[in-house]
Amino acid sequence: GSNGRRGGNNNGISDKQRQIIRARRLQDEYYKFQEYALNSSGIMYLMARLVQKDDNDMLWSAILGLTESFIYEKITRDRYNQGITYYCDEVKRRNETYNNIATMDTEVRYNLADENVENSSIISHRNNDHIQFSTEFRFTLMRFWTLYDSMYYSRYVAAKLGVWKQRGKDNLKYMFAKMALPLSEAQQPYSSMKREYKKKLPQLFEEYQNQGLDDNYNYGSFTKQHGGHQSISASDMVYAITAVLESDYKVKSHDNQHDINTNNNKNNNNDTFFVHYEKKMRKFRSSSDNIDLSKALK
């Protein structure tokens, strides 16, 4: 018989909760046979490797393909780690290994001398197109944004802390407070942060990961040196290329400037949306300033 409560049952589950459970069950049923295969750039690299026609650019493209599959959650972390293990061997085969400590600090330089291994600092510059393993945070475009924004707009952090709610925003700020990292430092461009804070970030997140995150806050990846510019990580390259390919901006081949096509929007009364959109895209354009897009995609 009825328990006398509307919208409930003997198990204490409301109608709304039952609808959510049913929706999730239907979604799982619909997607259970969906699977992403090895990315095309990885397949091309394996084919070239078999006939000994591979090069560093093809290896980098394969790494970008694997990274894209991971950061957009097309593959599991275990499957990603299997690919990273293989590419680590390939990177070591084609690139000289530099000893470094602060892999996430773009200001750090590398030197093979034994006396520089323990306390590496700004020593010498990596060779052009050099690829090396690194440990990366699961934060969006951190090197080209602020630490706070890169965490706030990260899918990983958003899911863990629920930053779309005021409580989630407060938890994020509380995490910085627990780490003794001034909010003023976290909210300025990462490149302008004091070196003492940037150097301690890996240790701080390791110690305070229980403030809402877990041990998946970082992952193994690679960086590549582009000419005289700072090195760029594989994830940043993926975000930049994705923004260029999927946005309304056009990349000029001669000067890398971006123009938005507004011819079809002259009669659109919703100008606020496009102003907001343009501001957001500036965040992504900054990450592609140091990228030779045609070379990355060849």
C-alpha positions as a printed Julia matrix, in Angstrom:
298×3 Matrix{Float64}:
  0.0    0.0     0.0
  0.92   3.65   -0.12
  3.19   5.01    2.55
  1.23   8.25    2.61
  4.07  10.36    1.16
  3.74  11.97   -2.22
  6.71  11.61   -4.55
  8.33   8.83   -2.54
  8.34   5.11   -1.88
  9.35   2.65    0.8
 13.02   2.98   -0.17
 13.05   6.71    0.43
 13.8    7.5    -3.25
 11.93  10.46   -4.69
 10.41  10.52   -8.15
 13.09  12.94   -9.3
 15.87  10.61   -8.15
 14.17   7.69   -9.89
 14.05   9.7   -13.12
 17.76  10.51  -12.83
 18.62   6.85  -12.21
 16.52   5.78  -15.19
 18.1    8.44  -17.44
 21.6    7.31  -16.47
 20.68   3.69  -17.08
 19.34   4.51  -20.54
 22.43   6.56  -21.33
 24.76   3.75  -20.25
 22.76   1.31  -22.35
 22.96   3.57  -25.39
 26.71   4.17  -25.19
 27.92   0.8   -23.88
 29.16  -0.37  -27.3
 30.81   2.95  -28.18
 34.59   2.84  -28.35
 37.3    5.04  -29.83
 40.06   3.33  -31.74
 43.67   4.46  -32.0
 43.84   7.97  -33.43
 44.81   8.37  -37.08
 48.05  10.22  -36.3
 49.12   7.28  -34.13
 48.34   4.83  -36.92
 50.33   6.9   -39.43
 53.29   7.01  -37.07
 53.23   3.23  -36.57
 53.11   2.69  -40.34
 56.03   5.07  -40.89
 57.94   3.44  -38.04
 57.63   0.01  -39.68
 59.27   1.25  -42.88
 61.74   3.47  -40.99
 60.34   6.7   -42.44
 59.31   8.26  -39.12
 60.6   11.57  -37.8
 60.18  13.81  -34.77
 57.29  15.78  -36.27
 55.31  12.6   -36.93
 56.03  11.45  -33.37
 54.76  14.77  -32.01
 51.59  14.49  -34.09
 50.99  11.0   -32.72
 51.43  12.3   -29.17
 48.93  15.09  -29.88
 46.4   12.56  -31.15
 46.74  10.45  -28.0
 46.53  13.54  -25.8
 43.38  14.73  -27.55
 41.72  11.38  -26.93
 42.59  11.57  -23.23
 41.75  15.17  -22.32
 38.38  14.89  -24.1
 37.73  11.61  -22.28
 37.52   9.41  -25.36
 39.79   6.79  -23.79
 40.44   5.62  -20.25
 43.47   6.64  -18.25
 44.82   3.07  -18.32
 44.68   3.03  -22.1
 46.3    6.45  -22.21
 49.12   5.29  -19.94
 49.78   2.35  -22.25
 50.23   4.77  -25.14
 52.41   7.09  -23.08
 54.68   4.18  -22.15
 55.23   3.38  -25.81
 55.82   7.01  -26.8
 58.28   7.45  -23.93
 60.54   4.88  -25.54
 60.11   6.55  -28.93
 60.9    9.98  -27.51
 64.05   8.68  -25.84
 65.09   7.05  -29.11
 64.81  10.27  -31.1
 65.58  12.98  -28.5
 68.42  13.64  -26.14
 67.33  13.35  -22.51
 67.75  16.46  -20.37
 67.69  16.26  -16.6
 65.16  18.55  -15.02
 63.29  18.94  -11.75
 60.45  21.43  -12.21
 58.9   20.08  -15.39
 55.83  22.33  -15.06
 57.9   25.51  -14.75
 58.39  26.88  -18.25
 61.3   29.01  -17.07
 63.39  26.02  -16.13
 66.26  25.08  -18.43
 68.1   21.81  -18.74
 71.66  20.55  -18.6
 73.14  17.05  -18.79
 75.94  17.75  -16.33
 75.7   15.6   -13.19
 76.24  18.55  -10.85
 73.1   20.21  -12.24
 70.74  17.27  -11.8
 69.72  17.8    -8.19
 69.09  21.56   -8.32
 68.51  22.48  -11.93
 67.77  26.11  -12.68
 68.07  28.4   -15.7
 71.08  26.83  -17.38
 70.81  26.29  -21.12
 68.14  26.19  -23.79
 66.67  23.04  -25.28
 67.24  22.37  -28.95
 64.56  23.36  -31.43
 61.82  20.7   -31.89
 63.13  18.78  -28.88
 60.49  16.56  -27.24
 60.69  15.5   -23.62
 58.49  13.76  -21.06
 56.81  15.99  -18.47
 54.26  15.8   -15.7
 51.24  18.02  -16.33
 48.33  19.27  -14.25
 44.82  18.59  -15.48
 44.22  22.33  -15.66
 43.26  24.09  -18.9
 45.99  26.18  -20.58
 47.66  26.95  -17.27
 50.85  28.36  -18.82
 48.85  30.83  -20.91
 46.2   31.76  -18.36
 46.01  32.28  -14.62
 46.24  29.33  -12.27
 42.83  30.2   -10.82
 41.07  30.4   -14.21
 42.79  27.3   -15.56
 41.49  25.34  -12.58
 38.06  26.99  -12.57
 37.45  26.13  -16.25
 38.99  22.67  -16.02
 36.53  19.82  -16.53
 38.38  17.8   -13.9
 38.28  20.49  -11.19
 34.72  21.5   -12.07
 33.51  17.92  -11.6
 35.39  17.48   -8.33
 34.58  20.79   -6.64
 31.34  21.77   -8.37
 32.6   25.27   -9.2
 29.33  26.2   -10.93
 27.93  26.67   -7.41
 29.02  29.33   -4.95
 30.09  26.62   -2.52
 32.37  25.13   -5.17
 33.98  28.51   -5.84
 34.54  28.95   -2.12
 36.11  25.49   -1.92
 38.54  26.39   -4.7
 39.59  29.56   -2.88
 39.83  27.59    0.36
 42.21  25.17   -1.32
 44.54  28.03   -2.24
 44.34  29.29    1.34
 45.25  25.86    2.73
 48.24  25.72    0.39
 49.34  29.18    1.59
 49.16  30.34   -2.02
 47.97  33.98   -2.15
 44.87  34.46   -4.26
 46.54  37.49   -5.82
 49.25  35.19   -7.2
 46.75  32.58   -8.42
 44.68  35.22  -10.24
 47.48  36.8   -12.23
 49.02  35.35  -15.42
 50.93  32.18  -14.66
 54.02  33.54  -16.41
 54.01  36.45  -13.93
 53.66  34.33  -10.8
 56.58  34.42   -8.42
 59.0   31.63   -9.13
 58.92  30.43   -5.52
 55.21  29.57   -5.85
 55.48  27.97   -9.28
 58.31  25.78   -8.13
 56.28  24.47   -5.16
 53.04  23.75   -7.06
 53.66  20.01   -7.62
 54.5   19.54   -3.94
 51.54  21.64   -2.77
 48.98  19.76   -4.83
 50.48  16.47   -3.71
 50.06  17.46   -0.06
 46.6   19.03   -0.34
 44.93  16.85   -2.96
 42.45  15.72   -0.3
 40.9   19.2    -0.32
 38.44  18.06   -2.96
 40.71  16.56   -5.63
 42.27  13.1    -5.86
 45.48  11.5    -7.09
 44.4   11.98  -10.73
 45.12  15.71  -10.64
 48.18  15.22  -12.86
 49.27  12.92  -15.67
 52.29  12.06  -17.77
 52.7   13.92  -21.04
 55.29  15.64  -23.22
 56.52  19.11  -24.1
 58.11  20.33  -27.31
 60.54  23.19  -27.79
 59.48  25.61  -30.52
 62.36  27.75  -31.71
 63.35  30.51  -29.33
 59.98  30.47  -27.6
 59.13  28.62  -24.44
 58.28  24.96  -24.71
 54.63  24.03  -25.15
 52.87  21.03  -23.69
 50.91  18.53  -25.77
 47.63  19.43  -24.05
 48.08  23.16  -24.69
 48.78  22.42  -28.34
 45.61  20.31  -28.55
 43.48  23.07  -27.0
 44.96  25.66  -29.36
 44.47  23.58  -32.52
 40.95  22.61  -31.44
 40.06  26.27  -30.87
 41.35  27.21  -34.32
 39.61  24.34  -36.12
 36.26  24.58  -34.36
 35.85  28.34  -34.0
 34.61  31.04  -36.39
 38.06  32.61  -36.46
 40.22  32.34  -39.55
 43.97  31.9   -39.24
 45.98  34.0   -41.65
 48.84  31.91  -42.93
 51.28  34.85  -43.16
 51.02  36.42  -39.72
 48.99  34.06  -37.51
 46.41  36.77  -36.85
 42.84  35.76  -36.2
 39.79  37.51  -37.64
 36.2   36.73  -36.84
 33.71  36.64  -39.66
 30.88  38.92  -38.6
 29.26  39.43  -42.0
 26.39  37.12  -41.11
 25.94  38.65  -37.69
 25.33  42.3   -38.61
 21.6   41.94  -38.11
 21.92  39.86  -34.97
 20.56  41.71  -31.97
 22.35  39.42  -29.54
 25.64  41.35  -29.67
 26.42  40.55  -26.06
 26.94  36.88  -26.9
 29.53  37.62  -29.58
 31.4   40.08  -27.38
 31.55  37.45  -24.65
 32.55  34.79  -27.19
 35.39  36.94  -28.53
 36.75  37.55  -25.05
 36.75  33.82  -24.35
 38.49  33.04  -27.63
 41.29  35.46  -26.79
 42.23  33.1   -23.99
 42.71  30.3   -26.51
 44.36  32.4   -29.2
 47.18  33.28  -26.84
 48.14  29.6   -26.65
 48.54  29.32  -30.42
 50.76  32.39  -30.87
 53.91  30.26  -30.62
 52.57  27.44  -32.77
 53.39  26.81  -36.43
 50.01  25.28  -37.19
 50.87  24.06  -40.68
 53.9   22.2   -39.31
 51.95  20.72  -36.42
 49.34  19.27  -38.74
 51.56  17.99  -41.56
